[in-house]
Amino acid sequence: MILVTGAAGGPQGSTGRAVAGHLLERGEAVRAFVHADDHRAEELRKLGAEVVVGDLREISSVRPAVRGVSRAFFTYPVTAGLLDATGAFAAAAREEGVARVVEVSQLDASPDALTPRMRRHWVAEQVFDWAGVGAVHLRAAVFFENLAAVAAAAGDRRELALPLGSRDTLIPLVAAADVARVAAGLLLDPGPAEPVCLVTGQMATVGEAADAMGVAYVDLPPEEWEARAMEIYRDPYTVEHLTHLWAIFRLIGAGHHPLYGVTESIERIGGRPPTTLREFVLSR
Ligand SMILES: NC(=O)c1ccc[n+]([C@@H]2O[C@H](COP(=O)([O-])OP(=O)(O)OC[C@H]3O[C@@H](n4cnc5c(N)ncnc54)[C@H](OP(=O)(O)O)[C@@H]3O)[C@@H](O)[C@H]2O)c1
C-alpha cells in the first residue's frame, strides 16, 4: 500500500494527484489522503484508490492513514503549517516502519536560504531524516504553474508581471508533472535512492518564459508586486515566500548560481525528457 498525500491536487502543482494517477495506472494499491471529501475525492475512488480524509497537521488524522503503508508521498502546500504536518507525518511513518517517504521540498532548501519557507523545508528534511523512514527530498525548481497563475491573474492584459528586473533574469523551472513522475519512479523503485534529488527541467530567462507563454514580460516594482500578490493568493505566507523568492532571482539576474542547470533526474527516474514551458502552455 502506498500512501499519497495532497492526492486531490490543488492550485500549486497537483503533484499528489499526478503521483496517485501514475501509481493507479501501474495497478498499485493507493491510499489517497485528501483534505476534503469532495468531487476530487470521488474521482479518486472511481479510479480505485482508497480515500482517507483528514488534516495533515493533525496526528489523529495521520496515524491511522499511515497504518499498513510501506511507502508514502508527502506534500504540503505553500501555506502555514508545513512543520506541524511534517512532524505528525514523520512520527506516524516512523512508528509504522515506513521504508520510503518521497517528499516535495524546494531547490534551495538550506538553513541559510533567503526565504523563510525554504529554511522551513530544510528543517522538514531534517525531521524526515531523523525519523529513519528512507526519506527522499525532491528539491524542485519553480513550477510552471507558478508563472501560469501570475499570467492568468493579469487576464486580458496578457502579461507576466513579476518583480524580476531585466528580461535576462534567469529562473530555474520545472513542470510539476515532471516532479510527480520522478516521485512515482522513486516510489516504485525497490532499490536504494540518494536522500536528495534535485529536479529542474528548464533554465529560462523571464523574457524567454514570457515569450513561451505568449505574453509580455512586465518588470513590476517590488512594492507593487506585494499588493498585487495579496490579490492573487490571499495568503500572507504565500506572498512572503514568493516576494523573497523573486528578490533572490532578481539579485542573481543573468549570473551563475551553483543550483542553476537542468537535472538528469527527470529523464533517469521519471522516464522521459523534461517538459518545456512551451509544451506545458500548449497542453493546457
Ligand atoms: N509552486 C512552486 O513553484 C513550487 C516549486 C518548488 C516546490 N514547491 C513545493 O510544492 C509543494 C506544493 O505542491 P502541491 O502540488 O502539493 O500543491 P497543490 O497542488 O496546491 O496541492 C496541495 C494539496 O494539499 C492538500 N492540503 C492542503 N492543506 C492540507 C492539510 N492541512 N491537510 C491535508 N491536505 C492538505 C490540498 O487539499 P485541498 O485543496 O482540499 O485543501 C491539495 O490537495 C510545496 O511543498 C512547495 O513548497 C512548489
The ligand as an SDF file (V2000), in Angstrom:
LIG
                    3D

 48 52  0  0  0  0  0  0  0  0999 V2000
    4.7970   26.2570   -6.5840 N   0  0  0  0  0  0  0  0  0  0  0  0
    6.0810   26.1540   -6.8870 C   0  0  0  0  0  0  0  0  0  0  0  0
    6.6070   26.8470   -7.7580 O   0  0  0  0  0  0  0  0  0  0  0  0
    6.9220   25.1490   -6.1350 C   0  0  0  0  0  0  0  0  0  0  0  0
    8.2420   24.9560   -6.5150 C   0  0  0  0  0  0  0  0  0  0  0  0
    9.0220   24.0200   -5.8300 C   0  0  0  0  0  0  0  0  0  0  0  0
    8.4730   23.2940   -4.7880 C   0  0  0  0  0  0  0  0  0  0  0  0
    7.1730   23.5260   -4.4320 N   0  0  0  0  0  0  0  0  0  0  0  0
    6.6030   22.7650   -3.3040 C   0  0  0  0  0  0  0  0  0  0  0  0
    5.4890   22.0240   -3.7850 O   0  0  0  0  0  0  0  0  0  0  0  0
    4.5900   21.7930   -2.7010 C   0  0  0  0  0  0  0  0  0  0  0  0
    3.1750   22.1390   -3.1070 C   0  0  0  0  0  0  0  0  0  0  0  0
    2.8290   21.4860   -4.3170 O   0  0  0  0  0  0  0  0  0  0  0  0
    1.4790   20.6590   -4.4630 P   0  0  0  0  0  0  0  0  0  0  0  0
    1.4630   20.1490   -5.8510 O   0  0  0  0  0  0  0  0  0  0  0  0
    1.3510   19.6960   -3.3350 O   0  0  0  0  0  0  0  0  0  0  0  0
    0.3780   21.8020   -4.2080 O   0  0  0  0  0  0  0  0  0  0  0  0
   -1.1910   21.8330   -4.5140 P   0  0  0  0  0  0  0  0  0  0  0  0
   -1.4410   21.4760   -5.9360 O   0  0  0  0  0  0  0  0  0  0  0  0
   -1.6680   23.1650   -4.0550 O   0  0  0  0  0  0  0  0  0  0  0  0
   -1.8250   20.6500   -3.6330 O   0  0  0  0  0  0  0  0  0  0  0  0
   -1.8470   20.7140   -2.2460 C   0  0  0  0  0  0  0  0  0  0  0  0
   -2.7630   19.6150   -1.7240 C   0  0  0  0  0  0  0  0  0  0  0  0
   -2.6160   19.5340   -0.2930 O   0  0  0  0  0  0  0  0  0  0  0  0
   -3.9030   19.4880    0.2970 C   0  0  0  0  0  0  0  0  0  0  0  0
   -3.8550   20.0790    1.6300 N   0  0  0  0  0  0  0  0  0  0  0  0
   -3.7160   21.3860    1.9330 C   0  0  0  0  0  0  0  0  0  0  0  0
   -3.7000   21.5620    3.2660 N   0  0  0  0  0  0  0  0  0  0  0  0
   -3.8720   20.3190    3.8080 C   0  0  0  0  0  0  0  0  0  0  0  0
   -3.9750   19.8410    5.1190 C   0  0  0  0  0  0  0  0  0  0  0  0
   -3.8760   20.6690    6.1840 N   0  0  0  0  0  0  0  0  0  0  0  0
   -4.1760   18.5200    5.3280 N   0  0  0  0  0  0  0  0  0  0  0  0
   -4.2910   17.6730    4.2580 C   0  0  0  0  0  0  0  0  0  0  0  0
   -4.1710   18.0570    2.9910 N   0  0  0  0  0  0  0  0  0  0  0  0
   -3.9680   19.3800    2.7670 C   0  0  0  0  0  0  0  0  0  0  0  0
   -4.8000   20.2660   -0.6520 C   0  0  0  0  0  0  0  0  0  0  0  0
   -6.1380   19.8750   -0.4730 O   0  0  0  0  0  0  0  0  0  0  0  0
   -7.3320   20.9920   -0.5550 P   0  0  0  0  0  0  0  0  0  0  0  0
   -7.2010   21.6320   -1.9060 O   0  0  0  0  0  0  0  0  0  0  0  0
   -8.5740   20.1900   -0.3830 O   0  0  0  0  0  0  0  0  0  0  0  0
   -7.0520   21.9360    0.5880 O   0  0  0  0  0  0  0  0  0  0  0  0
   -4.2460   19.8390   -2.0090 C   0  0  0  0  0  0  0  0  0  0  0  0
   -4.8270   18.6450   -2.4420 O   0  0  0  0  0  0  0  0  0  0  0  0
    5.0860   22.6620   -1.5530 C   0  0  0  0  0  0  0  0  0  0  0  0
    5.8320   21.8940   -0.6500 O   0  0  0  0  0  0  0  0  0  0  0  0
    6.0060   23.6610   -2.2310 C   0  0  0  0  0  0  0  0  0  0  0  0
    6.9820   24.2020   -1.3950 O   0  0  0  0  0  0  0  0  0  0  0  0
    6.3960   24.4160   -5.0900 C   0  0  0  0  0  0  0  0  0  0  0  0
  1  2  1  0
  2  3  2  0
  2  4  1  0
  4  5  1  0
  4 48  2  0
  5  6  2  0
  6  7  1  0
  7  8  2  0
  8  9  1  0
  8 48  1  0
  9 10  1  0
  9 46  1  0
 10 11  1  0
 11 12  1  0
 11 44  1  0
 12 13  1  0
 13 14  1  0
 14 15  2  0
 14 16  1  0
 14 17  1  0
 17 18  1  0
 18 19  2  0
 18 20  1  0
 18 21  1  0
 21 22  1  0
 22 23  1  0
 23 24  1  0
 23 42  1  0
 24 25  1  0
 25 26  1  0
 25 36  1  0
 26 27  1  0
 26 35  1  0
 27 28  2  0
 28 29  1  0
 29 30  1  0
 29 35  2  0
 30 31  1  0
 30 32  2  0
 32 33  1  0
 33 34  2  0
 34 35  1  0
 36 37  1  0
 36 42  1  0
 37 38  1  0
 38 39  2  0
 38 40  1  0
 38 41  1  0
 42 43  1  0
 44 45  1  0
 44 46  1  0
 46 47  1  0
M  CHG  2   8   1  16  -1
M  END
$$$$
